[in-house]
Amino acid sequence: MASYRWLVLGAGTAAQAAAAAYLVGLAAIAPALRAEYDLGLTGLGLFLGAPTLGMVASLMAWGWASDRYGERVVMTVGLGTTGVLLLLVPLLPGALVLLFLAGAAASGVNAASGRAVMAWFPARGRGFAMAVRQCGLPFGAALAAAVLPVLADRGGTTLAFRGLAVFALAGAVAVFVVVRSSGTGRGGLFRDVLRHGPLLRLCAVAVLLMLPQVAITAFGVELLLATTSLSVAQAAVALVAVNLSGAGLRLLVGWWSDWTGVRLGPFLVVAVCMVAAFDLLAVYISLGGPFLEVFVVLVGALALSWNGLAFVVAAELAPPGRSGSFLGFENTAIYLASAVGAVLVGFLADRLDWATVMGALTLPALLAATVLAFILSSVRTGV
């Protein structure tokens, strides 16, 4: 049993990486997409946004399905359907619709792989295991960034989509062969999730922390180009360093929560550190300090460190057999916050200098820390 749970984690992480390669990595062939489909910037935005829109539209339904039918069925069907749809993108009209549907199919991995972690790992190992699963996202995105441009250069977007399809289908096969569903139930009702006060407060924290996180992940290159003498390539390397170091810090925070036996304490510490980090970053930018890129990497890693912990807390709040639904709801809130946050940060950056923008982002982090402190106090007093 102990060795099998690590096989489940490996298959779930590979499935998460396969989904992320499409959902996040498609931007790596943006120039090829523009040339192939004769897109302007608005059209490109629609192409790149379609997978995420599909994902957000289906996350809660997939969460319910993973509780009802089991994580093996959801991940196998979701990734298998994604692979088939991606093979059809170059062959059929309506590429935008196919990209949307492929995103909706791929999103099944998010809740189902988290449910598998919760089922097969004991309480003192879930924090680290969920962090490992979360590392599938940056690893899948990094793999796509490395491989897809090469495929597009050799065979156009058709070959790139075939590569994504093969990755998705391989993930589906791995899940089908390795994973045994941990159990199924009725799946429950969505209104039960919406009435769960602790989950709603946790989602509020995650939504607030997404704002500073997206400022680095979506605008890190723009920030560095505006405030340092780095080239575009050097700024992109710094963003890769943010993602890789953020993945490492997620593992550390997950292990820390397992070691202490609590989740909310480490979560609160991370939120408070984010307040201080973004405040210091704002001051450092305004002073024109040297090696700003190093500072940005450190702050960005911290801003990425909490996601796995948030998912563990959400799943542990769920009644028996409902972790998929709870994770689906939290994922929906996080991805919506990411989309809205990108627009909001971009709006501020168009009108204010980057020091002011980074300083303003301490406010949502402070609100998140305040809500977490309230939750932790309520837990300790039994309220």
ABEGO torsion letter per residue (X at the ends): XAAAAAAAAAAAAAAAAAAAAAAAAAAAAAAAAAAAAGBBAAAAAAAAAAAAAAAAAAAAAAAAAAAAAEAAAAAAAAAAAAAAAAAAAAABBGAAAAAAAAAAAAAAAAAAAAAAAAAABBAAAAAAAAAAAAAAAAAAAAAAAAAAAAAAAAAEAAAAAAAAAAAAAAAAAAAAAABBBAEBBAGEBAAAAAABAAAAAAAAAAAAAAAAAAAAAAAAAAAAAAABABBAAAAAAAAAAAAAAAAAAAAAAAAAAAAAGBAAAAAAAAAAAAAAAAAAAAAAAAAGBBGAAAAAAAAAAAAAAAAAAAAAAAAAABBBGAAAAAAAAAAAAAAAAAAAAAAAAAAAAAABBAAAAAAAAAAAAAAAAAAAAAAAAAAAAGX
